[in-house]
Amino acid sequence: MTVWYDVSDLVGWPDQLTGIQRVALELAQRGLADGGRLIRFDAVRSCFVEVPADAVRSMRSVRSGTIRATVPRARRIARGAARRGRAAMAVRVARVRHGDPERREVSGRWHPFGRADVLVVLGLNWRAAHHTALIARLRAELGLRVVLVAYDVIPFTSPHLVMAHTATTFAAHVAAALAEVDLVAAISEATAADLRRAGLIPAATPVRVVRMGTDAAGGSEQRPERFGVDEPFLVAVGTFEIRKNYGLLYLAYRLAAERGIELPKLVIVGRTGWLAGDTYDVIRRDPVVSGRIVVAHGADEAERRWLLRHCLFTVMTSFAEGWGLPLTESLAYGKTALAPDIPAAHEAAGELVRYCSPYDSGACLDGLVELLDEDVRGELEARIARIQLPTWDDCYDDLRRAVEAVS
């Protein structure tokens, strides 16, 4: 039996790694070291292709940038085309060149699986045309067993927080994908509860929680001079998108100015996302907060680590999360945080941070002011110093036990 780790989201990823891709990388590298093999789904040719081990081993050394070099240029172009909304054309071309995947014979020509192998889906492959259909055939004809890592169901439970086409695609395909798995590895109790509440998991499909890890306090660090960061400062880590709710922080800083409260500079570290362009424009152009809130698009891993090491505390105000990796990373650096009062954040950080409603700018400001008190912050940091956070090795051990349960 071979355990295959699907790294389709990693191979050819066109930007800096975000939460899901970072988790997938940590798990794939440990799976590889444990004797597993790597695979990706080729959406253009509608087939599964083994990924050379060196391709993913090298990803850790280039995490600060992109990992596009692991895929030939022509395939990168094809993936980019699909991501820009031309997936339907890609499917038609694939059918002409390679035949309809639903009608092919199961053979090594379009997959490398053996009988009773296990496939661990680490990314968001429900978005790819024919991925689920091919898995269904492989399960039926080869006895392939499938473990799917589930990060969140936000496009289903909160469709207003994602692009409209993402919500539509998710609703259309995720239920079908979940019907073709033998076990769901949810990244949190919150995600497991959301999956059950939404009725997306067949009653007979087991769900196990895989604890998210962090080894965030290691690695090189570099002061991000290019962003003009002066100490003291606060840090918020996450893609600049509507779900991260950076508008609440803007309002809190605006409210602080009206009340004569001086807050430290806030540095937002994350790539450009979606449905938040107006918020970004207001932050950049409002003379009251301009210069008080810095959006550090393009900050690399070394710069992000430096910011986490030297900030007073971190801030996360998301409307919804599957886990909240920035919170556990903050704790790994010994820093407390102001976090949203949502289940996933409580699960990730417990009593080690302060919480506020993601809908209340006044409460957000109160939380920021409270954590600026050195005594309050010092008490929380002392608690943090006494705990042992789960590592990525712990996370992989949870996943390995989930794989063993279906083997």
N, C-alpha and C positions, 0 to 999 in steps of 0.2 A: 504493500500500500504506500502510495506517495501522497504527501500533503502539499497541495499547490496553493500559493498565495497570489491572489489577483491584484496586481499593481497597476492596473490600467490607468488609474487617476494620476499615478506618479510619473509614468513614462510619457514624456512629452508635455508635462505640465508647463504652461506658458508663462507662469508668473512665480513670484515668491510663494513658498509653501504656506498654506493657511492651516487651520486647526485639523481638519480631516486628513489632509495630506501628511501633516507631521505625525499624526497618530499612525497612519498607514505605513510610513517609512520606519518608525520605531518597531512596529510589529513585524514587518516584512524582513527587516534585517535580522531580527532574532529568530524568526522562522527559518530563514536561510541557514543561519548558524546551527540550527537544530536539525538539519538534514532535509528541510523542505525545499521546494523548487518554486520558481516565480513564473507567472504567466500574465499575459494581457489579452484583452479582447480588441481585435482589429475591426472597428466599425465599418471601415470601407470595404474590406474583403469578407466581412461577416465570418470570422474564424478566430480561434484561440491560438496564440503564438507564445512559445516559451521565451522568457526574457533571460539573457545571460546574467549570471550571478554578479559579474563585475559591474554591470550597469547600475544596480541598486547599491552595491557596496560603495560605489563612488559618489552616491548622492549625498552622503553625510558631509563629504568634503566640499560640496558645492551648495549646501543648504542656503547659504546667504544669497544666492542668486537663483537662477532658474536651472532646470535639469533637462532642457530641451535636447542637449547633445546626445541623449541616450536613444534617440529615434532618428532615422534618416530624414533628411530635409523633406522629401516628397511626402512621407507619412505625416510629418509635422504639419505640412500645408493642408493635408486632407483632414487631420484632426481639427485644425483651426477653422476650416470651412464648415465642418459639422457643428462646431461650437457657435458659429455665427448664423446658424439657422438653416444651413443647407444640408441637413442630415438626410432629408428625403431624397435629394439628388444623389447623395452618396450611396443610399440603399439601392436606387435604380441602377446606378453604374455597377455596383457589386453584383446584382442579379444578372446583368448582361455578361459580365466578365467571368463570374465564378459560379453562377447558378443560384437558384433560390435555396437558402440554407435550410429551410424547412423540408426540402425534398431530397437533400443529399443523403448519401449513405454515411453512417458513422464510421469514419476511418481516420488514419493518421494524417490524411491530407489537410484537414482543417482543425485538428486538435491533437495534443500529445497525451491525453489521459489514458490510464489503464483502468481495468475493471476494479471497482470498489475503491477508487481513489477518493480523496477529500479535497474539495475546493473551498478555500476561505476567501470570501469576497470582502475586500478591505475598503472599497471605495463606493462610488455612486453609479455603478454600472447599469442600474435600472434605466438610465437615460439613453443607453445605446440601443439602436434598433437591432432586434433579433437576439439580444443577449439572453433574455429570459426564455425565448423559444428554443434556443440551442441547449441551454441548461436543462430544460424539460426533457429534450430528447436524450441527452447524455444520462440523465437520471434514470430514464426508462430503459435504455438499451445497454448501458454500462454499469448501472448501479452507482453512479457518481453521487457522493453525499456532499451536501452544501451547508456551510456555516456562513451566515451573513452578519457582518458587524453593522449594527444599527446605531446611528449617531443621534438622529432626532427625526421627528415627523412634522417639523414646523411648517413646511409647505401645505400640509394637510390640516393641521390644527389652527394655523395662523396664516392663511393665504395672502392676507394683506401685507405681510412682511417680506414677501418675495416677489420677483417678477411674475406677471400674470401667466406667461407661458410656462414658467417653472411650476407653479401651482397646478396648472392643467396637466402637464406631463406627469408630475408626481402622482396626482390622483388617478390618472389613467393607467400607470404602469406599476406603481409600488405594490399594490395589492396582488397583482399577478406575480411579481418577483417574490414576494413573501410566501406565496403559495408553493413555490418551488425550492424551499429550503428545508433542511432537516433540523436546524437549530438556529435561533436568533441570539446573537451575542450583543446585548444592549450595553451601551457605555455608561448607563446610570439607571438607578431605580426610577428616576423621573421619566427617562425615555421608555423604559419597559412599561410603566404605567400608561404613558401616552399611547403606546402601540396597542395595548389591551383596550383602553378606553375608546380608541378610534375604531376598534373592531377590525384591525388590519391583519392580525395574525390568526391563522386557523387554530381552532381550539386544541388540536392535537399537537401543535408545534411547540416544543419546549423553548423557554426563554431563560438565558443565564445572563447575569450582570458581570461585565468585565471591567474591573476598576481601572480608571485612567491613572497613568503614572506621570512622573516628572523626574528628569535628571537636569532640570533647567539651570542649576547653579554652576555647571561646568562649562568649559569652553572659553575661547579668547574673547576679550572685550575691547571695545574701542569707543572713545568719546566721540559723539556725533557732532563735530564742530560745524558741519555744514547747516545744521538746523538751528544754530544760535541758542542752544540750551544753557541756561544759567541756573545754578542751584540757589535756593531749593526749588524743586519741581515735583509734580505728580505725573503719573503715567497711566494711560489707558491703551490697552493692546487689543486690536481687532480690526477687521476689515471695515472701511468707512462705508457702511450701508445702513439702511433704515432700521434694521433689527437691532443694531448695536446702540441705537438711541442716543447718539451724540448731541442731538438737539436738546436733550434734557440738561446736559452739561453746559451748553451754550446759555440756556435760560438761567441756570444756577449762577454762572459767572456774571450774567447781566444783572441778576437780582442782587448779587454781592456788591456790584458797583453802585447800584441805587442806594444800598444800605450803608455804604462806606466801609465795607468789609474787604480787606485786601487778601486775595488768595494767591498761592504760588502759581507759577506758570504751569499749564497743563500741556503735556506732550502726548498726542494721539499717534500711536504707531500701528500702521496698517495700510494695506493696499487700497486702491480705489474700488469701491463696490457699486451698489445699485440703489436707486430710489432715494438718494441722499444728496444729490447735487445742489439742491437749494440750501440745505443746511451748511454744506461746505462753503457755498458762496457767501452766505450771511456771516459765518465765522471769519472768513477771510476779509470781508469788506466792512464789517461793523467796527468803527474806530474805538468803541468802548472796550471790545474784547480782542481786537486785532493785536497780536503780539503777546497776549496773555494765553491764548490757545494756539499751539503750534501743531500742525498736521504734518507728521514726518513720513510722508509717502516715500517708499523706497529704502527705508532704514533696513540695513542688513542684520544678520543674526548677531554679529559682534556688537553692533551699535545697540540693538535691542537689549542684549545682556547688560551692557554698561548702564543703560537707562534704568533697568530693573534694579541693578545693584545700588544705584546712587539716588533713587527717588525717595521721597518721604513715605509715600504709600501709593498703592495703585487704585484705579477706579474702573468699575465695570457697571454699566447701567442698562444692560440689554433688556428688551421686552421678553425675550424667550431664548433659552439655551438647551442643548442636550446635556451639557456637563458644565463647561466653564473652565477651559484649560488655562486662560490667563489668571484665574484665581489660584489654582494650584501652583502655577509658576511663581506667582507673587509670594506665596507661602514658602516656596523652596528658597527664595532669596531672603527669607526672614521678614518679609514685608506684609503688613496687614493691608486691608482694602476696604473701600466702600463698594458694596455689592448690591445688586437688585434683589428685592424680596420675592424671589421665585424659587420653586422647588429645587431645580438643578444647582443653583448657587448655594443654597443651604446644604445640599448633599456634598458639594465640593469643598466648602470652607467651614461649615459648622459654626462654632462660637468664636472663631478666630478673626472675624471681620465684623464690620458694622453693615447694616442693611437699610435700604430706603425703597420706597415705592418707585418703580420706573416711570410713574405718571405724575410725580409731585416734585416740582423744581424746588419748592421751599424745603421739603424734607431732604432733598439732595444737598442743598446748601448747608442745612443743619448738620448733616452727616460729615460733610467736608470740614466744617468748622470744628466739630467734635474731634476728628482725627488729627487736626493740627495741634491739639493739646498734647504736649510731650508725655504727660503722665498717662493719658488714655492710650496713646500709641505704644508707650513703653510696656504697659501691662499686657496688651495684646501680643506684642513682639516676644515677651517673656513666655507666654503660652505657646507661641509658635515654636520657640526654641526647644520646648520640651516634647514635641511630638515627632513621630517618624512618618514621613509621607510615603505613600506607595511609589515604587519606582517603575520604570518601564519593564524591568525584568518581572516584577510582580504582575503587571498588566499582561505580559506575554504568558506567564504561568496560568493565569485565569483563562486566557484564550486556548492554551494547550489543553487544559482540562475539558474545555467545551468541545474541542476537536476529538478528544479521546471518548467523549460521551456518544459520538455518532460513528466512531470507527468500528 
